């Protein structure tokens, strides 16, 4: 699979998101009503809109991006290396602008890769950029493009092999390929509390970077290549 993909032209991406407000009651009244309408078919066990608000970070209309991690492949002395950088902070607009500046320096045919990226990361980035009045990078623009012109790789979509009923987590793929799990400390359901209650953004950044590394290792397996050894992975501080 993916034999023709040039790894030097791939950015592996992951984002971490949280609700815009810590508590449902902090939202403007109109947004509370809209949240109620948006989620009423999804709420189970008779959960109230307030009870269900812990999941608000999943929706770009009610959440914000607090971290974007980007990994890139490069060769050094004949060996494949992987370098991960992160853009993060409490000011979402600033985080998005930093990411935008990075993308502006890349060629138009830069390939973006993420796990479940087509359903989550890529559209979420675009929506929050629009909300913040930031131009969407050319690499994320898909309007009017033919499917083969969209240079996005989604490792979850690849694993489906056309089976649209299949959902496979990054953690499960890591397990079956014998790749270290990115969920050895926290998982996505814990990010909101770690951000708002524990106020531990560095811990979330580490988690985001682990997801990028794991996605990159899975991409290599899809290409029939061995994993990158730990000593060849650099985390930019």
N, C-alpha and C positions, 0 to 999 in steps of 0.2 A: 504493500500500500504506500501511496504518496512518494514513490521513488523519485518523481520529477521535482518534488518540492526542495528548493534551495534553502537550507536551514539558516544561512546567513541573511536571508531576507524575511525571517519570521520574528515577530514580536509575540511572546507568550504573555497574556494579560489575565489579571484577576482583580476584582474590585470587592471592597467591603462596604456595606451600607447599614445604616441605622434609621429608625424613625426620625422625622424632623423634630419632634418633641419627645421628651422623656415620658410624659404621661398624656393619655388621651384627653384629659380635661384641660390641658394647656393649649390644645388646638382651638383656633377660632370656631365659633358656633357653626358657621356654614361648612367648614371642613369636617367637623364632627358628623354633621348630617350626611355629607357626601361619603364619608368613610362608612357610615352605617349602610347606605345604599350600595356601595361598591362591594361590601363583604357579606351581605345578608345571606347570599346563597352558599357561601363558603363556611360560615360559622356552624360548628357542630356542637352537640351537647348543650344547646340553648345558650351558648356563650353570648354575652353582651358585647356591643361594639368596643367597650372599654377593655373587657377581658381579652378580646382578640387583637387589641392594638399592639401587643408585643411583636406581631408579625408585620407591622406597617413598613418596616425597612425594605420589604420585598417589592413594594410598589413604588415606582419612581414619582408618582403624584404625591406620596405621603412620606417619602424617605429622602435621604441624602447620602452622598458618597463621602466617606472619610479616609479611604485609602485606595490608591491604584498602584499595583505592583506590576512591573514590566520586566520580562526576562529576554535576553538576546543571546543567540549562539555566536561563537566565534572560534576560529582555529588559532592555536598557539603551539609552535614547535611540532606541528603535525598532529596535535591532539585537539579534540573537541572540548571547548570550555563553555560555561554558561554564566552570565552575569545578570544579577537582579538588582533593580533600583526601584525605589518606592516614592510616591508623592502622597503626602498625607497631611492632615490637619483638621481643625474644627471649622475653618472657613472653606466650604465646599467650592466656591467660585475660584479661590486661589489654587486649590488642588487641581481643578479642571483646567485652569489656565496653564499651570506647569506641564500637565500632560499634553495640552494642545501645542505648547512650544516644542515639546519633544517631537510630536507627530509632524509639525511643520518643517522640521529638518530632515524628514525621511522622504524617500521617493514615493510617488503616487502608487506604485505597485508593491508597497510594503505589505506583507501578509500578516494578518492578525489571527492569533490562535487563543482559544479559551475553552474550558469545559462548560458546556451549556451556554456558550457565548452568544449564539444566535438568538436564544430565548431570553437571556438575562443580561450579561455584561454589556454587549454591544448596544442593544436598544436602550438600556438604562443610562449608559454614558451619553447617548444622543439626546435623550429626553431631558436629563439634568442640565446639559449644555444649553438647550433651548430655554429652559426655565431661568438660567443664570445669564442669558443674553450673550452666550459664547458661540462662536462659529464652530460648526461640526467639521472635524478634519476630513479631508477628501477620502482618507482610507476607511472612514466609517460611513460614508454616504453611499446608499444603495438605491435610492430612488431612480427609476428609469434604466437601471442596469439589468443586463441579462444574467441569469444565474451563474454562468461561467466567468462573468466579469467581476463578480464579487469575491475578493481575495480574503475570505474569512474561513478559517478552519475551526471546526467545533468537534472536539474529541468525543463528546457524548453522541453527537450525530453520526460520526464515523462508526462508532461501536454499534449503532442501531442496524446498520446494513440494510436500510429500507424498512425496518420493523418500527412503525410509528407508535406502537403501543409500549415500546420498551423505554424505561428510564433506568439509567445506571449511574450511580453516584461516583464521584471522583475517588472516594475512599474505597469503594468496591473494586474499581478498576486497578487501583494501586495494589490491593490485596491479591488479585488473581495474577498480576504481573510481578508479584514479589518485590514491589517498590515500597519503601518506608511510607507509612501513612502520614498525611498532613494533619490528621485530627488527633495527634497524640497529646495535645494540650487542651484545645478547645474546638468546638465546631460552630457552624453558623448560627445555631439557635442561642448561643451564649454571647454573641457579639454585642447585642444591645445592652445587656446588664454590665458587661465588662467596660463598655464605653461610658455609660451614664452613671452607674453606681460605683464601680471600682476606679473609673477614670484612668484606665490603663491602656492608652492608645498604643504604646510600644508592643504590648502583647498581641494586639490585633494586627499590627504591621507584620510581626513575625509569622503569624498564622496566614496572612495573605501571601507572604513570600513563599511559604511552604506549599501553598496551593499552586503557585506558579511553577515551582520546581517540579512538583509531582506531575503537573500537566505536561511540562517539557519532557519528562522521562517517559510518559505514556506516548507522546508524539513520536519519540525515538523508536519505541517498540512497534508502533504502526508502520514505521519506515524500515523495520527489520534491523535496527541498530541496537547496540548495547547501551545500557544506562551510562550517564556521565558520572564518574567517580566523585565523591564528596570533595576531594581536594581540588577538583577542577571547577567547583562552583564558588562564585564570589558574590557576597552580599554587600552592596555599596552602602556605607553608613552616611 
